[in-house]
Amino acid sequence: GPADGQVCKFDLKHLGECAKGNYGYDKGKPCIFLKLNKIFNLEHEYYNDTAAFPEKVPQAVKDRISKQKLAGADLNQVWIDCHGENPADVEGMGDIEYYPKTAAFHGKYYPYTNQDGYMNPLVAVQFLNPEAGQLLHIECRAYADNIEYDRRDKIGKAHFELLVHNQQTAK
C-alpha cells in the first residue's frame, strides 16, 4: 500500500470501455460499477495463492487469476465475481467483461485511513449481450479471507437487478 498519509490514485483508464461515453448503456451493453465500503484501517486478508484458495472461491475467479499471470504484490487483491442468482438469470445475463481485467480491488489502495484525496478504486462489470426484456437478478461477491458472506444479511455482496431493452422490448 501507499506510505502513511499517502494515496494511490485510481486511474480511470483501468475501467476500459466502461470509462467511455454512456458507459455502454446506449449500446445495450451496460456497465455496473462496484466499490468496497470504506472501513477505517481495514487490512484485507488476501487469497493470494491460487493453489490454496478455499472452495468457496469460484473456479472462474481462479481461472481469471491464472490467465493474468499475476505474481507477488499483484496477487494481493480482493477478487470479485458476478453471477446470475437463478438459472434463468445465469442464462439471460450473457457474457460479461470485468475492468480492470483482474476483476479485483488491488491491495495498493488499502488500508483506508481517511487520507486527503482518497478515492475508492472501482471494478466495472460490463454485460456484453444480456437478454433484452428479461429482468436479471445479479449478485456480485467480494473474496478475501476477512470478508464475510451472508446472503440474507447482505454481507460481502452486492445485489442488483438489470433490465435492458431493445427496439422490440421497449414498446
Secondary structure as UniProt FT lines:
FT   TURN            4..5
FT   HELIX           12..19
FT   TURN            21..24
FT   HELIX           25..27
FT   STRAND          31..34
FT   HELIX           50..52
FT   TURN            55..56
FT   HELIX           59..68
FT   HELIX           72..75
FT   STRAND          77..84
FT   HELIX           87..93
FT   STRAND          96..99
FT   TURN            101..102
FT   STRAND          104..106
FT   HELIX           107..109
FT   TURN            116..117
FT   STRAND          123..127
FT   TURN            132..133
FT   STRAND          136..143
FT   TURN            145..146
FT   TURN            151..154
FT   STRAND          157..162
FT   TURN            167..170
//
